[in-house]
Amino acid sequence: MSIIKETQYLIFEDQEIPKKKTKVINVVNINADEVIGVIKWYGPWRQYCFFPEFDTVWNITCLTDVNDVIQKLMKDRKTKK
């Protein structure tokens, strides 16, 4: 897995799944070194979405970081076409 972004609280790691059309990004707690959510393509909405792990708490800073990564994924997707 390669790190695509690191913030104050989170690390975003690309899962690099072979033959997969869309990216799957692990959202990792920087202090506990555990996956606390995933960003992946959600077909019914035709966009990347965030899927947090059960019983996690998110502040505005972390949600902004997740939003930034999703926006970049969507921008990259649009420029590939």
Backbone atoms as SQL, in Angstrom:
CREATE TABLE atoms (id INTEGER PRIMARY KEY, chain TEXT, resi INTEGER, resn TEXT, atom TEXT, x REAL, y REAL, z REAL);
INSERT INTO atoms VALUES
  (1, 'A', 1, 'MET', 'N', 0.834, -1.184, 0.000),
  (2, 'A', 1, 'MET', 'CA', 0.000, 0.000, 0.000),
  (3, 'A', 1, 'MET', 'C', 0.875, 1.242, 0.000),
  (4, 'A', 2, 'SER', 'N', 0.447, 2.213, -0.769),
  (5, 'A', 2, 'SER', 'CA', 1.224, 3.446, -0.829),
  (6, 'A', 2, 'SER', 'C', 0.418, 4.590, -0.204),
  (7, 'A', 3, 'ILE', 'N', 1.131, 5.445, 0.481),
  (8, 'A', 3, 'ILE', 'CA', 0.497, 6.600, 1.117),
  (9, 'A', 3, 'ILE', 'C', 0.257, 7.665, 0.058),
  (10, 'A', 4, 'ILE', 'N', -0.994, 8.132, -0.034),
  (11, 'A', 4, 'ILE', 'CA', -1.295, 9.186, -0.997),
  (12, 'A', 4, 'ILE', 'C', -1.418, 10.551, -0.333),
  (13, 'A', 5, 'LYS', 'N', -1.692, 10.551, 0.985),
  (14, 'A', 5, 'LYS', 'CA', -1.771, 11.812, 1.719),
  (15, 'A', 5, 'LYS', 'C', -1.634, 11.519, 3.207),
  (16, 'A', 6, 'GLU', 'N', -0.982, 12.437, 3.904),
  (17, 'A', 6, 'GLU', 'CA', -0.863, 12.332, 5.362),
  (18, 'A', 6, 'GLU', 'C', -1.236, 13.686, 5.951),
  (19, 'A', 7, 'THR', 'N', -2.101, 13.659, 6.971),
  (20, 'A', 7, 'THR', 'CA', -2.537, 14.889, 7.617),
  (21, 'A', 7, 'THR', 'C', -2.200, 14.808, 9.106),
  (22, 'A', 8, 'GLN', 'N', -2.682, 15.766, 9.853),
  (23, 'A', 8, 'GLN', 'CA', -2.390, 15.811, 11.290),
  (24, 'A', 8, 'GLN', 'C', -2.854, 14.544, 12.011),
  (25, 'A', 9, 'TYR', 'N', -4.023, 14.011, 11.615),
  (26, 'A', 9, 'TYR', 'CA', -4.606, 12.873, 12.318),
  (27, 'A', 9, 'TYR', 'C', -4.724, 11.605, 11.480),
  (28, 'A', 10, 'LEU', 'N', -4.648, 11.740, 10.155),
  (29, 'A', 10, 'LEU', 'CA', -4.975, 10.623, 9.275),
  (30, 'A', 10, 'LEU', 'C', -3.897, 10.342, 8.239),
  (31, 'A', 11, 'ILE', 'N', -3.855, 9.085, 7.819),
  (32, 'A', 11, 'ILE', 'CA', -3.052, 8.671, 6.677),
  (33, 'A', 11, 'ILE', 'C', -4.011, 8.046, 5.672),
  (34, 'A', 12, 'PHE', 'N', -3.868, 8.412, 4.405),
  (35, 'A', 12, 'PHE', 'CA', -4.688, 7.859, 3.336),
  (36, 'A', 12, 'PHE', 'C', -3.798, 6.946, 2.494),
  (37, 'A', 13, 'GLU', 'N', -4.136, 5.650, 2.474),
  (38, 'A', 13, 'GLU', 'CA', -3.329, 4.646, 1.789),
  (39, 'A', 13, 'GLU', 'C', -4.115, 4.023, 0.636),
  (40, 'A', 14, 'ASP', 'N', -3.510, 4.020, -0.548),
  (41, 'A', 14, 'ASP', 'CA', -4.105, 3.368, -1.709),
  (42, 'A', 14, 'ASP', 'C', -3.912, 1.859, -1.559),
  (43, 'A', 15, 'GLN', 'N', -4.994, 1.084, -1.657),
  (44, 'A', 15, 'GLN', 'CA', -4.903, -0.370, -1.515),
  (45, 'A', 15, 'GLN', 'C', -4.251, -1.039, -2.720),
  (46, 'A', 16, 'GLU', 'N', -4.190, -0.368, -3.872),
  (47, 'A', 16, 'GLU', 'CA', -3.551, -0.890, -5.084),
  (48, 'A', 16, 'GLU', 'C', -4.022, -2.300, -5.413),
  (49, 'A', 17, 'ILE', 'N', -5.306, -2.436, -5.684),
  (50, 'A', 17, 'ILE', 'CA', -5.901, -3.722, -6.031),
  (51, 'A', 17, 'ILE', 'C', -5.749, -3.926, -7.536),
  (52, 'A', 18, 'PRO', 'N', -5.043, -5.006, -7.946),
  (53, 'A', 18, 'PRO', 'CA', -4.844, -5.240, -9.382),
  (54, 'A', 18, 'PRO', 'C', -6.174, -5.426, -10.118),
  (55, 'A', 19, 'LYS', 'N', -6.221, -4.935, -11.345),
  (56, 'A', 19, 'LYS', 'CA', -7.366, -5.072, -12.245),
  (57, 'A', 19, 'LYS', 'C', -8.643, -4.406, -11.745),
  (58, 'A', 20, 'LYS', 'N', -8.543, -3.547, -10.747),
  (59, 'A', 20, 'LYS', 'CA', -9.714, -2.821, -10.248),
  (60, 'A', 20, 'LYS', 'C', -9.767, -1.469, -10.958),
  (61, 'A', 21, 'LYS', 'N', -10.933, -1.110, -11.485),
  (62, 'A', 21, 'LYS', 'CA', -11.082, 0.131, -12.248),
  (63, 'A', 21, 'LYS', 'C', -10.991, 1.375, -11.375),
  (64, 'A', 22, 'THR', 'N', -11.489, 1.279, -10.155),
  (65, 'A', 22, 'THR', 'CA', -11.514, 2.448, -9.276),
  (66, 'A', 22, 'THR', 'C', -10.624, 2.205, -8.053),
  (67, 'A', 23, 'LYS', 'N', -10.205, 3.288, -7.446),
  (68, 'A', 23, 'LYS', 'CA', -9.321, 3.189, -6.281),
  (69, 'A', 23, 'LYS', 'C', -10.104, 2.854, -5.015),
  (70, 'A', 24, 'VAL', 'N', -9.410, 2.205, -4.092),
  (71, 'A', 24, 'VAL', 'CA', -9.921, 1.975, -2.746),
  (72, 'A', 24, 'VAL', 'C', -8.858, 2.535, -1.805),
  (73, 'A', 25, 'ILE', 'N', -9.263, 3.488, -0.963),
  (74, 'A', 25, 'ILE', 'CA', -8.338, 4.195, -0.084),
  (75, 'A', 25, 'ILE', 'C', -8.668, 3.870, 1.371),
  (76, 'A', 26, 'ASN', 'N', -7.695, 3.341, 2.096),
  (77, 'A', 26, 'ASN', 'CA', -7.850, 3.146, 3.538),
  (78, 'A', 26, 'ASN', 'C', -7.605, 4.469, 4.245),
  (79, 'A', 27, 'VAL', 'N', -8.447, 4.785, 5.215),
  (80, 'A', 27, 'VAL', 'CA', -8.265, 5.955, 6.063),
  (81, 'A', 27, 'VAL', 'C', -7.783, 5.425, 7.412),
  (82, 'A', 28, 'VAL', 'N', -6.559, 5.784, 7.767),
  (83, 'A', 28, 'VAL', 'CA', -5.891, 5.201, 8.925),
  (84, 'A', 28, 'VAL', 'C', -5.687, 6.257, 10.007),
  (85, 'A', 29, 'ASN', 'N', -6.018, 5.906, 11.242),
  (86, 'A', 29, 'ASN', 'CA', -5.744, 6.763, 12.387),
  (87, 'A', 29, 'ASN', 'C', -4.234, 6.796, 12.591),
  (88, 'A', 30, 'ILE', 'N', -3.659, 7.981, 12.553),
  (89, 'A', 30, 'ILE', 'CA', -2.207, 8.119, 12.616),
  (90, 'A', 30, 'ILE', 'C', -1.638, 7.700, 13.981),
  (91, 'A', 31, 'ASN', 'N', -2.424, 7.866, 15.049),
  (92, 'A', 31, 'ASN', 'CA', -1.938, 7.523, 16.391),
  (93, 'A', 31, 'ASN', 'C', -2.080, 6.041, 16.716),
  (94, 'A', 32, 'ALA', 'N', -3.181, 5.435, 16.314),
  (95, 'A', 32, 'ALA', 'CA', -3.436, 4.029, 16.646),
  (96, 'A', 32, 'ALA', 'C', -3.007, 3.084, 15.526),
  (97, 'A', 33, 'ASP', 'N', -2.666, 3.614, 14.364),
  (98, 'A', 33, 'ASP', 'CA', -2.267, 2.811, 13.212),
  (99, 'A', 33, 'ASP', 'C', -3.308, 1.738, 12.886),
  (100, 'A', 34, 'GLU', 'N', -4.582, 2.167, 12.819),
  (101, 'A', 34, 'GLU', 'CA', -5.658, 1.245, 12.460),
  (102, 'A', 34, 'GLU', 'C', -6.585, 1.898, 11.446),
  (103, 'A', 35, 'VAL', 'N', -7.161, 1.075, 10.569),
  (104, 'A', 35, 'VAL', 'CA', -8.086, 1.574, 9.558),
  (105, 'A', 35, 'VAL', 'C', -9.392, 1.949, 10.240),
  (106, 'A', 36, 'ILE', 'N', -9.809, 3.192, 10.028),
  (107, 'A', 36, 'ILE', 'CA', -11.043, 3.669, 10.650),
  (108, 'A', 36, 'ILE', 'C', -12.096, 4.060, 9.612),
  (109, 'A', 37, 'GLY', 'N', -11.776, 3.812, 8.355),
  (110, 'A', 37, 'GLY', 'CA', -12.721, 4.077, 7.288),
  (111, 'A', 37, 'GLY', 'C', -12.111, 3.766, 5.934),
  (112, 'A', 38, 'VAL', 'N', -12.951, 3.781, 4.910),
  (113, 'A', 38, 'VAL', 'CA', -12.506, 3.498, 3.547),
  (114, 'A', 38, 'VAL', 'C', -13.205, 4.477, 2.606),
  (115, 'A', 39, 'ILE', 'N', -12.460, 4.945, 1.622),
  (116, 'A', 39, 'ILE', 'CA', -13.031, 5.721, 0.528),
  (117, 'A', 39, 'ILE', 'C', -13.023, 4.802, -0.679),
  (118, 'A', 40, 'LYS', 'N', -14.199, 4.616, -1.298),
  (119, 'A', 40, 'LYS', 'CA', -14.279, 3.753, -2.474),
  (120, 'A', 40, 'LYS', 'C', -15.425, 4.206, -3.366),
  (121, 'A', 41, 'TRP', 'N', -15.428, 3.681, -4.585),
  (122, 'A', 41, 'TRP', 'CA', -16.451, 4.021, -5.555),
  (123, 'A', 41, 'TRP', 'C', -17.785, 3.431, -5.118),
  (124, 'A', 42, 'TYR', 'N', -18.846, 4.241, -5.202),
  (125, 'A', 42, 'TYR', 'CA', -20.197, 3.794, -4.888),
  (126, 'A', 42, 'TYR', 'C', -21.020, 3.918, -6.167),
  (127, 'A', 43, 'GLY', 'N', -21.208, 2.789, -6.836),
  (128, 'A', 43, 'GLY', 'CA', -21.844, 2.744, -8.144),
  (129, 'A', 43, 'GLY', 'C', -23.207, 3.410, -8.242),
  (130, 'A', 44, 'PRO', 'N', -24.125, 3.152, -7.285),
  (131, 'A', 44, 'PRO', 'CA', -25.451, 3.770, -7.405),
  (132, 'A', 44, 'PRO', 'C', -25.408, 5.304, -7.469),
  (133, 'A', 45, 'TRP', 'N', -24.429, 5.917, -6.848),
  (134, 'A', 45, 'TRP', 'CA', -24.315, 7.375, -6.866),
  (135, 'A', 45, 'TRP', 'C', -23.308, 7.868, -7.903),
  (136, 'A', 46, 'ARG', 'N', -22.576, 6.925, -8.527),
  (137, 'A', 46, 'ARG', 'CA', -21.554, 7.234, -9.527),
  (138, 'A', 46, 'ARG', 'C', -20.527, 8.241, -9.014),
  (139, 'A', 47, 'GLN', 'N', -20.042, 7.990, -7.790),
  (140, 'A', 47, 'GLN', 'CA', -19.012, 8.847, -7.202),
  (141, 'A', 47, 'GLN', 'C', -18.299, 8.113, -6.067),
  (142, 'A', 48, 'TYR', 'N', -17.152, 8.653, -5.689),
  (143, 'A', 48, 'TYR', 'CA', -16.451, 8.116, -4.522),
  (144, 'A', 48, 'TYR', 'C', -17.182, 8.558, -3.263),
  (145, 'A', 49, 'CYS', 'N', -17.269, 7.663, -2.293),
  (146, 'A', 49, 'CYS', 'CA', -17.924, 7.951, -1.020),
  (147, 'A', 49, 'CYS', 'C', -17.057, 7.444, 0.129),
  (148, 'A', 50, 'PHE', 'N', -17.334, 7.960, 1.291),
  (149, 'A', 50, 'PHE', 'CA', -16.608, 7.581, 2.507),
  (150, 'A', 50, 'PHE', 'C', -17.457, 6.618, 3.324),
  (151, 'A', 51, 'PHE', 'N', -16.833, 5.517, 3.735),
  (152, 'A', 51, 'PHE', 'CA', -17.491, 4.492, 4.535),
  (153, 'A', 51, 'PHE', 'C', -16.737, 4.362, 5.863),
  (154, 'A', 52, 'PRO', 'N', -17.179, 5.078, 6.910),
  (155, 'A', 52, 'PRO', 'CA', -16.472, 5.011, 8.202),
  (156, 'A', 52, 'PRO', 'C', -16.737, 3.681, 8.902),
  (157, 'A', 53, 'GLU', 'N', -15.786, 3.260, 9.702),
  (158, 'A', 53, 'GLU', 'CA', -15.978, 2.078, 10.534),
  (159, 'A', 53, 'GLU', 'C', -17.018, 2.399, 11.611),
  (160, 'A', 54, 'PHE', 'N', -17.683, 1.373, 12.077),
  (161, 'A', 54, 'PHE', 'CA', -18.696, 1.518, 13.115),
  (162, 'A', 54, 'PHE', 'C', -18.077, 2.106, 14.381),
  (163, 'A', 55, 'ASP', 'N', -18.817, 2.967, 15.034),
  (164, 'A', 55, 'ASP', 'CA', -18.452, 3.528, 16.333),
  (165, 'A', 55, 'ASP', 'C', -17.174, 4.377, 16.288),
  (166, 'A', 56, 'THR', 'N', -16.977, 5.092, 15.166),
  (167, 'A', 56, 'THR', 'CA', -15.869, 6.051, 15.098),
  (168, 'A', 56, 'THR', 'C', -16.449, 7.461, 15.196),
  (169, 'A', 57, 'VAL', 'N', -15.638, 8.381, 15.659),
  (170, 'A', 57, 'VAL', 'CA', -16.059, 9.775, 15.839),
  (171, 'A', 57, 'VAL', 'C', -15.169, 10.642, 14.956),
  (172, 'A', 58, 'TRP', 'N', -15.796, 11.594, 14.238),
  (173, 'A', 58, 'TRP', 'CA', -15.071, 12.407, 13.278),
  (174, 'A', 58, 'TRP', 'C', -15.270, 13.887, 13.581),
  (175, 'A', 59, 'ASN', 'N', -14.166, 14.632, 13.659),
  (176, 'A', 59, 'ASN', 'CA', -14.280, 16.078, 13.834),
  (177, 'A', 59, 'ASN', 'C', -14.221, 16.764, 12.470),
  (178, 'A', 60, 'ILE', 'N', -14.426, 18.059, 12.446),
  (179, 'A', 60, 'ILE', 'CA', -14.492, 18.809, 11.196),
  (180, 'A', 60, 'ILE', 'C', -13.176, 18.751, 10.421),
  (181, 'A', 61, 'THR', 'N', -12.058, 18.727, 11.128),
  (182, 'A', 61, 'THR', 'CA', -10.752, 18.656, 10.464),
  (183, 'A', 61, 'THR', 'C', -10.606, 17.349, 9.708),
  (184, 'A', 62, 'CYS', 'N', -10.959, 16.244, 10.347),
  (185, 'A', 62, 'CYS', 'CA', -10.846, 14.931, 9.698),
  (186, 'A', 62, 'CYS', 'C', -11.825, 14.808, 8.534),
  (187, 'A', 63, 'LEU', 'N', -13.037, 15.312, 8.711),
  (188, 'A', 63, 'LEU', 'CA', -14.017, 15.261, 7.631),
  (189, 'A', 63, 'LEU', 'C', -13.568, 16.109, 6.443),
  (190, 'A', 64, 'THR', 'N', -12.943, 17.235, 6.710),
  (191, 'A', 64, 'THR', 'CA', -12.406, 18.077, 5.639),
  (192, 'A', 64, 'THR', 'C', -11.299, 17.350, 4.894),
  (193, 'A', 65, 'ASP', 'N', -10.431, 16.642, 5.625),
  (194, 'A', 65, 'ASP', 'CA', -9.357, 15.867, 4.992),
  (195, 'A', 65, 'ASP', 'C', -9.932, 14.779, 4.086),
  (196, 'A', 66, 'VAL', 'N', -10.958, 14.087, 4.570),
  (197, 'A', 66, 'VAL', 'CA', -11.617, 13.049, 3.768),
  (198, 'A', 66, 'VAL', 'C', -12.240, 13.690, 2.527),
  (199, 'A', 67, 'ASN', 'N', -12.915, 14.807, 2.691),
  (200, 'A', 67, 'ASN', 'CA', -13.524, 15.508, 1.566),
  (201, 'A', 67, 'ASN', 'C', -12.482, 15.916, 0.530),
  (202, 'A', 68, 'ASP', 'N', -11.345, 16.392, 0.977),
  (203, 'A', 68, 'ASP', 'CA', -10.278, 16.794, 0.056),
  (204, 'A', 68, 'ASP', 'C', -9.813, 15.623, -0.801),
  (205, 'A', 69, 'VAL', 'N', -9.652, 14.461, -0.180),
  (206, 'A', 69, 'VAL', 'CA', -9.207, 13.274, -0.918),
  (207, 'A', 69, 'VAL', 'C', -10.279, 12.847, -1.920),
  (208, 'A', 70, 'ILE', 'N', -11.545, 12.855, -1.515),
  (209, 'A', 70, 'ILE', 'CA', -12.632, 12.490, -2.431),
  (210, 'A', 70, 'ILE', 'C', -12.679, 13.457, -3.611),
  (211, 'A', 71, 'GLN', 'N', -12.542, 14.744, -3.348),
  (212, 'A', 71, 'GLN', 'CA', -12.569, 15.726, -4.437),
  (213, 'A', 71, 'GLN', 'C', -11.431, 15.487, -5.423),
  (214, 'A', 72, 'LYS', 'N', -10.250, 15.153, -4.917),
  (215, 'A', 72, 'LYS', 'CA', -9.111, 14.874, -5.800),
  (216, 'A', 72, 'LYS', 'C', -9.367, 13.621, -6.631),
  (217, 'A', 73, 'LEU', 'N', -9.910, 12.574, -6.010),
  (218, 'A', 73, 'LEU', 'CA', -10.226, 11.342, -6.748),
  (219, 'A', 73, 'LEU', 'C', -11.230, 11.623, -7.870),
  (220, 'A', 74, 'MET', 'N', -12.245, 12.421, -7.582),
  (221, 'A', 74, 'MET', 'CA', -13.255, 12.743, -8.580),
  (222, 'A', 74, 'MET', 'C', -12.668, 13.601, -9.717),
  (223, 'A', 75, 'LYS', 'N', -11.806, 14.539, -9.343),
  (224, 'A', 75, 'LYS', 'CA', -11.156, 15.380, -10.356),
  (225, 'A', 75, 'LYS', 'C', -10.264, 14.526, -11.261),
  (226, 'A', 76, 'ASP', 'N', -9.471, 13.642, -10.650),
  (227, 'A', 76, 'ASP', 'CA', -8.591, 12.756, -11.428),
  (228, 'A', 76, 'ASP', 'C', -9.407, 11.864, -12.355),
  (229, 'A', 77, 'ARG', 'N', -10.530, 11.394, -11.881),
  (230, 'A', 77, 'ARG', 'CA', -11.405, 10.528, -12.687),
  (231, 'A', 77, 'ARG', 'C', -11.940, 11.282, -13.907),
  (232, 'A', 78, 'LYS', 'N', -12.353, 12.527, -13.694),
  (233, 'A', 78, 'LYS', 'CA', -12.906, 13.315, -14.800),
  (234, 'A', 78, 'LYS', 'C', -11.846, 13.659, -15.848),
  (235, 'A', 79, 'THR', 'N', -10.608, 13.880, -15.426),
  (236, 'A', 79, 'THR', 'CA', -9.555, 14.243, -16.373),
  (237, 'A', 79, 'THR', 'C', -9.073, 13.030, -17.156),
  (238, 'A', 80, 'LYS', 'N', -9.302, 11.810, -16.668),
  (239, 'A', 80, 'LYS', 'CA', -8.892, 10.595, -17.393),
  (240, 'A', 80, 'LYS', 'C', -9.770, 10.333, -18.601),
  (241, 'A', 81, 'LYS', 'N', -11.005, 10.818, -18.577),
  (242, 'A', 81, 'LYS', 'CA', -11.950, 10.533, -19.677),
  (243, 'A', 81, 'LYS', 'C', -11.643, 11.321, -20.906);
